[in-house]
């Protein structure tokens, strides 16, 4: 039987659901359990912020690539609007 704070036990249930049918030796070696919900929330916030930053970087790179391609093909501002879906025919 496992005892602990309710929030932490719910988190454990969510994690273990993904490991159903696996031996405990495999599970325990592949999951990281936080000591407290506060620690979990701190780590979660850090990861969410990192993901946001990476997505912003990817978006910026995609925009740079788009500009290079538009220049390469010599597209006008009107053609770029059409390509980007800003003007419908």
N, CA, C and O atoms as a printed pandas DataFrame, in Angstrom:
     atom_number atom_name residue_name chain_id  residue_number  x_coord  y_coord  z_coord
0              1         N          UNK        A               1    0.836   -1.166    0.000
1              2        CA          UNK        A               1    0.000    0.000    0.000
2              3         C          UNK        A               1    0.886    1.236    0.000
3              4         O          UNK        A               1    1.896    1.292    0.701
4              5         N          UNK        A               2    0.491    2.233   -0.800
5              6        CA          UNK        A               2    1.254    3.470   -0.898
6              7         C          UNK        A               2    0.460    4.571   -0.203
7              8         O          UNK        A               2   -0.744    4.708   -0.419
8              9         N          UNK        A               3    1.134    5.347    0.625
9             10        CA          UNK        A               3    0.486    6.472    1.289
10            11         C          UNK        A               3    1.247    7.743    0.965
11            12         O          UNK        A               3    2.446    7.713    0.689
12            13         N          UNK        A               4    0.532    8.861    1.002
13            14        CA          UNK        A               4    1.160   10.145    0.728
14            15         C          UNK        A               4    0.121   11.193    0.435
15            16         O          UNK        A               4   -1.075   10.909    0.502
16            17         N          UNK        A               5    0.549   12.414    0.107
17            18        CA          UNK        A               5   -0.389   13.485   -0.212
18            19         C          UNK        A               5   -1.268   13.103   -1.405
19            20         O          UNK        A               5   -0.802   12.477   -2.357
20            21         N          UNK        A               6   -2.520   13.481   -1.341
21            22        CA          UNK        A               6   -3.516   13.126   -2.359
22            23         C          UNK        A               6   -3.064   13.524   -3.768
23            24         O          UNK        A               6   -3.147   12.719   -4.695
24            25         N          UNK        A               7   -2.585   14.768   -3.930
25            26        CA          UNK        A               7   -2.158   15.233   -5.255
26            27         C          UNK        A               7   -1.021   14.391   -5.807
27            28         O          UNK        A               7   -0.984   14.073   -6.996
28            29         N          UNK        A               8   -0.100   14.037   -4.933
29            30        CA          UNK        A               8    1.037   13.230   -5.355
30            31         C          UNK        A               8    0.600   11.820   -5.744
31            32         O          UNK        A               8    1.113   11.251   -6.707
32            33         N          UNK        A               9   -0.335   11.266   -5.005
33            34        CA          UNK        A               9   -0.850    9.932   -5.338
34            35         C          UNK        A               9   -1.603    9.952   -6.665
35            36         O          UNK        A               9   -1.494    9.010   -7.451
36            37         N          UNK        A              10   -2.364   11.009   -6.922
37            38        CA          UNK        A              10   -3.053   11.128   -8.221
38            39         C          UNK        A              10   -2.055   11.204   -9.366
39            40         O          UNK        A              10   -2.259   10.599  -10.419
40            41         N          UNK        A              11   -0.982   11.947   -9.157
41            42        CA          UNK        A              11    0.067   12.024  -10.168
42            43         C          UNK        A              11    0.661   10.644  -10.418
43            44         O          UNK        A              11    0.891   10.257  -11.563
44            45         N          UNK        A              12    0.905    9.915   -9.353
45            46        CA          UNK        A              12    1.449    8.565   -9.473
46            47         C          UNK        A              12    0.505    7.654  -10.261
47            48         O          UNK        A              12    0.953    6.867  -11.095
48            49         N          UNK        A              13   -0.784    7.760  -10.002
49            50        CA          UNK        A              13   -1.772    6.969  -10.744
50            51         C          UNK        A              13   -1.699    7.304  -12.231
51            52         O          UNK        A              13   -1.712    6.406  -13.074
52            53         N          UNK        A              14   -1.623    8.605  -12.557
53            54        CA          UNK        A              14   -1.528    9.015  -13.966
54            55         C          UNK        A              14   -0.277    8.448  -14.630
55            56         O          UNK        A              14   -0.326    7.970  -15.763
56            57         N          UNK        A              15    0.835    8.507  -13.917
57            58        CA          UNK        A              15    2.095    8.004  -14.475
58            59         C          UNK        A              15    2.042    6.494  -14.661
59            60         O          UNK        A              15    2.423    5.975  -15.711
60            61         N          UNK        A              16    1.576    5.805  -13.655
61            62        CA          UNK        A              16    1.581    4.339  -13.700
62            63         C          UNK        A              16    0.598    3.767  -14.713
63            64         O          UNK        A              16    0.789    2.651  -15.197
64            65         N          UNK        A              17   -0.447    4.515  -15.037
65            66        CA          UNK        A              17   -1.411    4.051  -16.042
66            67         C          UNK        A              17   -0.709    3.773  -17.367
67            68         O          UNK        A              17   -1.075    2.846  -18.088
68            69         N          UNK        A              18    0.290    4.572  -17.678
69            70        CA          UNK        A              18    1.039    4.395  -18.928
70            71         C          UNK        A              18    1.966    3.173  -18.898
71            72         O          UNK        A              18    2.458    2.738  -19.939
72            73         N          UNK        A              19    2.195    2.633  -17.720
73            74        CA          UNK        A              19    3.111    1.508  -17.567
74            75         C          UNK        A              19    2.376    0.206  -17.235
75            76         O          UNK        A              19    2.992   -0.765  -16.796
76            77         N          UNK        A              20    1.087    0.193  -17.443
77            78        CA          UNK        A              20    0.285   -0.980  -17.105
78            79         C          UNK        A              20    0.838   -2.230  -17.798
79            80         O          UNK        A              20    1.126   -2.214  -18.995
80            81         N          UNK        A              21    0.982   -3.316  -17.024
81            82        CA          UNK        A              21    1.467   -4.583  -17.564
82            83         C          UNK        A              21    2.976   -4.732  -17.565
83            84         O          UNK        A              21    3.488   -5.791  -17.927
84            85         N          UNK        A              22    3.704   -3.689  -17.165
85            86        CA          UNK        A              22    5.171   -3.744  -17.133
86            87         C          UNK        A              22    5.636   -4.151  -15.736
87            88         O          UNK        A              22    4.949   -3.871  -14.754
88            89         N          UNK        A              23    6.775   -4.799  -15.637
89            90        CA          UNK        A              23    7.292   -5.179  -14.319
90            91         C          UNK        A              23    7.778   -3.944  -13.551
91            92         O          UNK        A              23    8.257   -2.979  -14.146
92            93         N          UNK        A              24    7.644   -3.991  -12.210
93            94        CA          UNK        A              24    8.023   -2.859  -11.359
94            95         C          UNK        A              24    9.489   -2.472  -11.576
95            96         O          UNK        A              24    9.824   -1.288  -11.532
96            97         N          UNK        A              25   10.365   -3.452  -11.809
97            98        CA          UNK        A              25   11.785   -3.148  -12.009
98            99         C          UNK        A              25   11.991   -2.239  -13.224
99           100         O          UNK        A              25   12.874   -1.381  -13.212
100          101         N          UNK        A              26   11.197   -2.419  -14.250
101          102        CA          UNK        A              26   11.293   -1.566  -15.435
102          103         C          UNK        A              26   10.685   -0.191  -15.161
103          104         O          UNK        A              26   11.222    0.829  -15.593
104          105         N          UNK        A              27    9.578   -0.170  -14.453
105          106        CA          UNK        A              27    8.888    1.089  -14.156
106          107         C          UNK        A              27    9.768    2.005  -13.315
107          108         O          UNK        A              27   10.008    3.156  -13.682
108          109         N          UNK        A              28   10.243    1.495  -12.199
109          110        CA          UNK        A              28   10.985    2.317  -11.243
110          111         C          UNK        A              28   12.269    2.870  -11.852
111          112         O          UNK        A              28   12.727    3.942  -11.458
112          113         N          UNK        A              29   12.841    2.164  -12.791
113          114        CA          UNK        A              29   14.066    2.639  -13.432
114          115         C          UNK        A              29   13.834    3.672  -14.512
115          116         O          UNK        A              29   14.788    4.281  -14.995
116          117         N          UNK        A              30   12.582    3.883  -14.905
117          118        CA          UNK        A              30   12.290    4.781  -16.027
118          119         C          UNK        A              30   11.408    5.970  -15.684
119          120         O          UNK        A              30   11.102    6.772  -16.566
120          121         N          UNK        A              31   10.994    6.108  -14.445
121          122        CA          UNK        A              31   10.184    7.267  -14.084
122          123         C          UNK        A              31   10.867    8.048  -12.969
123          124         O          UNK        A              31   11.565    7.490  -12.122
124          125         N          UNK        A              32   10.646    9.332  -12.998
125          126        CA          UNK        A              32   11.159   10.199  -11.945
126          127         C          UNK        A              32    9.979   10.689  -11.132
127          128         O          UNK        A              32    9.097   11.366  -11.660
128          129         N          UNK        A              33    9.955   10.358   -9.877
129          130        CA          UNK        A              33    8.859   10.778   -9.012
130          131         C          UNK        A              33    9.312   11.955   -8.155
131          132         O          UNK        A              33   10.360   11.891   -7.512
132          133         N          UNK        A              34    8.527   13.026   -8.147
133          134        CA          UNK        A              34    8.891   14.165   -7.307
134          135         C          UNK        A              34    8.657   13.843   -5.838
135          136         O          UNK        A              34    7.812   13.016   -5.494
136          137         N          UNK        A              35    9.420   14.509   -4.982
137          138        CA          UNK        A              35    9.241   14.303   -3.551
138          139         C          UNK        A              35    7.968   14.962   -3.045
139          140         O          UNK        A              35    7.313   14.450   -2.137
140          141         N          UNK        A              36    7.617   16.109   -3.640
141          142        CA          UNK        A              36    6.403   16.839   -3.239
142          143         C          UNK        A              36    5.723   17.404   -4.473
143          144         O          UNK        A              36    6.330   17.480   -5.542
144          145         N          UNK        A              37    4.468   17.801   -4.329
145          146        CA          UNK        A              37    3.762   18.440   -5.439
146          147         C          UNK        A              37    4.398   19.782   -5.758
147          148         O          UNK        A              37    4.418   20.198   -6.917
148          149         N          UNK        A              38    4.919   20.464   -4.745
149          150        CA          UNK        A              38    5.578   21.749   -4.978
150          151         C          UNK        A              38    6.785   21.557   -5.907
151          152         O          UNK        A              38    6.984   22.332   -6.843
152          153         N          UNK        A              39    7.583   20.523   -5.640
153          154        CA          UNK        A              39    8.725   20.222   -6.515
154          155         C          UNK        A              39    8.255   19.877   -7.922
155          156         O          UNK        A              39    8.853   20.308   -8.908
156          157         N          UNK        A              40    7.185   19.101   -8.008
157          158        CA          UNK        A              40    6.628   18.738   -9.310
158          159         C          UNK        A              40    6.202   19.991  -10.064
159          160         O          UNK        A              40    6.517   20.140  -11.244
160          161         N          UNK        A              41    5.489   20.892   -9.392
161          162        CA          UNK        A              41    4.995   22.105  -10.052
162          163         C          UNK        A              41    6.136   23.022  -10.484
163          164         O          UNK        A              41    6.052   23.669  -11.527
164          165         N          UNK        A              42    7.195   23.079   -9.692
165          166        CA          UNK        A              42    8.363   23.879  -10.068
166          167         C          UNK        A              42    8.987   23.309  -11.343
167          168         O          UNK        A              42    9.273   24.047  -12.286
168          169         N          UNK        A              43    9.193   22.000  -11.362
169          170        CA          UNK        A              43    9.779   21.351  -12.545
170          171         C          UNK        A              43    8.860   21.498  -13.759
171          172         O          UNK        A              43    9.324   21.754  -14.870
172          173         N          UNK        A              44    7.575   21.335  -13.541
173          174        CA          UNK        A              44    6.605   21.461  -14.628
174          175         C          UNK        A              44    6.666   22.865  -15.224
175          176         O          UNK        A              44    6.667   23.020  -16.446
176          177         N          UNK        A              45    6.717   23.888  -14.372
177          178        CA          UNK        A              45    6.791   25.272  -14.838
178          179         C          UNK        A              45    8.068   25.502  -15.641
179          180         O          UNK        A              45    8.036   26.153  -16.685
180          181         N          UNK        A              46    9.194   24.971  -15.157
181          182        CA          UNK        A              46   10.456   25.114  -15.884
182          183         C          UNK        A              46   10.360   24.484  -17.272
183          184         O          UNK        A              46   10.782   25.075  -18.265
184          185         N          UNK        A              47    9.806   23.293  -17.326
185          186        CA          UNK        A              47    9.702   22.580  -18.608
186          187         C          UNK        A              47    8.757   23.304  -19.554
187          188         O          UNK        A              47    9.060   23.452  -20.738
188          189         N          UNK        A              48    7.615   23.756  -19.046
189          190        CA          UNK        A              48    6.656   24.490  -19.886
190          191         C          UNK        A              48    7.310   25.749  -20.444
191          192         O          UNK        A              48    7.134   26.068  -21.619
192          193         N          UNK        A              49    8.062   26.463  -19.615
193          194        CA          UNK        A              49    8.745   27.673  -20.081
194          195         C          UNK        A              49    9.800   27.350  -21.137
195          196         O          UNK        A              49    9.942   28.084  -22.115
196          197         N          UNK        A              50   10.532   26.267  -20.947
197          198        CA          UNK        A              50   11.524   25.852  -21.937
198          199         C          UNK        A              50   10.857   25.509  -23.265
199          200         O          UNK        A              50   11.356   25.874  -24.329
200          201         N          UNK        A              51    9.734   24.808  -23.197
201          202        CA          UNK        A              51    9.007   24.447  -24.411
202          203         C          UNK        A              51    8.510   25.709  -25.125
203          204         O          UNK        A              51    8.607   25.810  -26.348
204          205         N          UNK        A              52    7.985   26.659  -24.369
205          206        CA          UNK        A              52    7.540   27.931  -24.976
206          207         C          UNK        A              52    8.694   28.637  -25.676
207          208         O          UNK        A              52    8.542   29.136  -26.791
208          209         N          UNK        A              53    9.849   28.677  -25.015
209          210        CA          UNK        A              53   11.012   29.326  -25.619
210          211         C          UNK        A              53   11.447   28.621  -26.897
211          212         O          UNK        A              53   11.772   29.272  -27.890
212          213         N          UNK        A              54   11.453   27.303  -26.872
213          214        CA          UNK        A              54   11.840   26.540  -28.057
214          215         C          UNK        A              54   10.841   26.770  -29.186
215          216         O          UNK        A              54   11.238   26.938  -30.339
216          217         N          UNK        A              55    9.548   26.779  -28.862
217          218        CA          UNK        A              55    8.534   27.036  -29.892
218          219         C          UNK        A              55    8.701   28.422  -30.493
219          220         O          UNK        A              55    8.543   28.590  -31.702
220          221         N          UNK        A              56    9.021   29.425  -29.667
221          222        CA          UNK        A              56    9.235   30.781  -30.165
222          223         C          UNK        A              56   10.444   30.813  -31.101
223          224         O          UNK        A              56   10.408   31.470  -32.141
224          225         N          UNK        A              57   11.513   30.104  -30.732
225          226        CA          UNK        A              57   12.695   30.026  -31.587
226          227         C          UNK        A              57   12.376   29.351  -32.912
227          228         O          UNK        A              57   12.818   29.808  -33.966
228          229         N          UNK        A              58   11.611   28.268  -32.866
229          230        CA          UNK        A              58   11.227   27.549  -34.089
230          231         C          UNK        A              58   10.396   28.454  -34.984
231          232         O          UNK        A              58   10.614   28.495  -36.195
232          233         N          UNK        A              59    9.448   29.179  -34.406
233          234        CA          UNK        A              59    8.610   30.098  -35.176
234          235         C          UNK        A              59    9.463   31.164  -35.850
235          236         O          UNK        A              59    9.258   31.488  -37.019
236          237         N          UNK        A              60   10.425   31.707  -35.102
237          238        CA          UNK        A              60   11.321   32.714  -35.662
238          239         C          UNK        A              60   12.135   32.134  -36.817
239          240         O          UNK        A              60   12.294   32.787  -37.849
240          241         N          UNK        A              61   12.648   30.922  -36.655
241          242        CA          UNK        A              61   13.412   30.281  -37.726
242          243         C          UNK        A              61   12.535   29.997  -38.940
243          244         O          UNK        A              61   12.975   30.163  -40.078
244          245         N          UNK        A              62   11.294   29.568  -38.703
245          246        CA          UNK        A              62   10.373   29.317  -39.812
246          247         C          UNK        A              62   10.117   30.603  -40.591
247          248         O          UNK        A              62   10.061   30.585  -41.820
248          249         N          UNK        A              63    9.964   31.706  -39.887
249          250        CA          UNK        A              63    9.735   32.987  -40.546
250          251         C          UNK        A              63   10.960   33.411  -41.354
251          252         O          UNK        A              63   10.821   33.953  -42.450
252          253         N          UNK        A              64   12.153   33.167  -40.822
253          254        CA          UNK        A              64   13.375   33.486  -41.554
254          255         C          UNK        A              64   13.493   32.646  -42.823
255          256         O          UNK        A              64   13.868   33.153  -43.881
256          257         N          UNK        A              65   13.171   31.367  -42.707
257          258        CA          UNK        A              65   13.211   30.483  -43.878
258          259         C          UNK        A              65   12.201   30.959  -44.919
259          260         O          UNK        A              65   12.501   31.010  -46.111
260          261         N          UNK        A              66   11.003   31.305  -44.456
261          262        CA          UNK        A              66    9.987   31.811  -45.379
262          263         C          UNK        A              66   10.505   33.033  -46.139
263          264         O          UNK        A              66   10.348   33.122  -47.357
264          265         N          UNK        A              67   11.117   33.967  -45.423
265          266        CA          UNK        A              67   11.630   35.178  -46.081
266          267         C          UNK        A              67   12.709   34.852  -47.104
267          268         O          UNK        A              67   12.759   35.457  -48.175
268          269         N          UNK        A              68   13.566   33.900  -46.776
269          270        CA          UNK        A              68   14.615   33.494  -47.721
270          271         C          UNK        A              68   13.998   32.875  -48.970
271          272         O          UNK        A              68   14.418   33.173  -50.089
272          273         N          UNK        A              69   12.999   32.014  -48.778
273          274        CA          UNK        A              69   12.335   31.372  -49.923
274          275         C          UNK        A              69   11.612   32.415  -50.775
275          276         O          UNK        A              69   11.682   32.365  -52.003
276          277         N          UNK        A              70   10.916   33.358  -50.134
277          278        CA          UNK        A              70   10.218   34.414  -50.885
278          279         C          UNK        A              70   11.208   35.210  -51.722
279          280         O          UNK        A              70   10.941   35.526  -52.882
280          281         N          UNK        A              71   12.353   35.532  -51.129
281          282        CA          UNK        A              71   13.380   36.285  -51.849
282          283         C          UNK        A              71   13.965   35.445  -52.986
283          284         O          UNK        A              71   14.190   35.943  -54.089
284          285         N          UNK        A              72   14.206   34.169  -52.701
285          286        CA          UNK        A              72   14.768   33.261  -53.701
286          287         C          UNK        A              72   13.881   33.194  -54.947
287          288         O          UNK        A              72   14.372   33.198  -56.076
288          289         N          UNK        A              73   12.555   33.130  -54.716
289          290        CA          UNK        A              73   11.619   33.035  -55.829
290          291         C          UNK        A              73   11.156   34.395  -56.336
291          292         O          UNK        A              73   10.382   34.472  -57.290
292          293         N          UNK        A              74   11.622   35.461  -55.707
293          294        CA          UNK        A              74   11.286   36.812  -56.162
294          295         C          UNK        A              74    9.809   37.147  -56.008
295          296         O          UNK        A              74    9.237   37.824  -56.862
296          297         N          UNK        A              75    9.189   36.684  -54.935
297          298        CA          UNK        A              75    7.763   36.935  -54.738
298          299         C          UNK        A              75    7.501   38.385  -54.333
299          300         O          UNK        A              75    8.266   38.989  -53.581
300          301         N          UNK        A              76    6.407   38.920  -54.850
301          302        CA          UNK        A              76    5.984   40.262  -54.461
302          303         C          UNK        A              76    5.211   40.178  -53.147
303          304         O          UNK        A              76    4.876   39.090  -52.678
304          305         N          UNK        A              77    4.931   41.358  -52.556
305          306        CA          UNK        A              77    4.176   41.383  -51.309
306          307         C          UNK        A              77    2.790   40.765  -51.497
307          308         O          UNK        A              77    2.292   40.074  -50.609
308          309         N          UNK        A              78    2.176   41.011  -52.640
309          310        CA          UNK        A              78    0.860   40.437  -52.907
310          311         C          UNK        A              78    0.923   38.916  -53.023
311          312         O          UNK        A              78    0.044   38.217  -52.520
312          313         N          UNK        A              79    1.953   38.409  -53.682
313          314        CA          UNK        A              79    2.123   36.952  -53.808
314          315         C          UNK        A              79    2.405   36.309  -52.446
315          316         O          UNK        A              79    1.932   35.209  -52.158
316          317         N          UNK        A              80    3.167   36.995  -51.629
317          318        CA          UNK        A              80    3.454   36.482  -50.281
318          319         C          UNK        A              80    2.159   36.397  -49.475
319          320         O          UNK        A              80    1.947   35.424  -48.752
320          321         N          UNK        A              81    1.300   37.392  -49.590
321          322        CA          UNK        A              81    0.016   37.364  -48.885
322          323         C          UNK        A              81   -0.817   36.169  -49.323
323          324         O          UNK        A              81   -1.464   35.518  -48.502
324          325         N          UNK        A              82   -0.797   35.888  -50.607
325          326        CA          UNK        A              82   -1.550   34.741  -51.126
326          327         C          UNK        A              82   -0.968   33.436  -50.558
327          328         O          UNK        A              82   -1.711   32.564  -50.108
328          329         N          UNK        A              83    0.359   33.313  -50.585
329          330        CA          UNK        A              83    1.032   32.110  -50.083
330          331         C          UNK        A              83    0.719   31.922  -48.609
331          332         O          UNK        A              83    0.496   30.794  -48.170
332          333         N          UNK        A              84    0.698   32.996  -47.834
333          334        CA          UNK        A              84    0.466   32.923  -46.405
334          335         C          UNK        A              84   -1.024   32.849  -46.051
335          336         O          UNK        A              84   -1.393   32.764  -44.879
336          337         N          UNK        A              85   -1.866   32.883  -47.081
337          338        CA          UNK        A              85   -3.299   32.748  -46.843
338          339         C          UNK        A              85   -3.991   34.048  -46.450
339          340         O          UNK        A              85   -5.123   34.027  -45.968
340          341         N          UNK        A              86   -3.311   35.190  -46.654
341          342        CA          UNK        A              86   -3.893   36.468  -46.287
342          343         C          UNK        A              86   -4.893   36.995  -47.296
343          344         O          UNK        A              86   -5.743   37.814  -46.948
344          345         N          UNK        A              87   -4.810   36.541  -48.542
345          346        CA          UNK        A              87   -5.726   36.990  -49.584
346          347         C          UNK        A              87   -6.340   35.766  -50.231
347          348         O          UNK        A              87   -5.635   34.867  -50.689
348          349         N          UNK        A              88   -7.660   35.743  -50.260
349          350        CA          UNK        A              88   -8.350   34.610  -50.884
350          351         C          UNK        A              88   -8.889   35.037  -52.224
351          352         O          UNK        A              88   -9.404   36.144  -52.381
352          353         N          UNK        A              89   -8.765   34.150  -53.186
353          354        CA          UNK        A              89   -9.277   34.436  -54.532
354          355         C          UNK        A              89  -10.720   34.011  -54.642
355          356         O          UNK        A              89  -11.331   34.168  -55.698
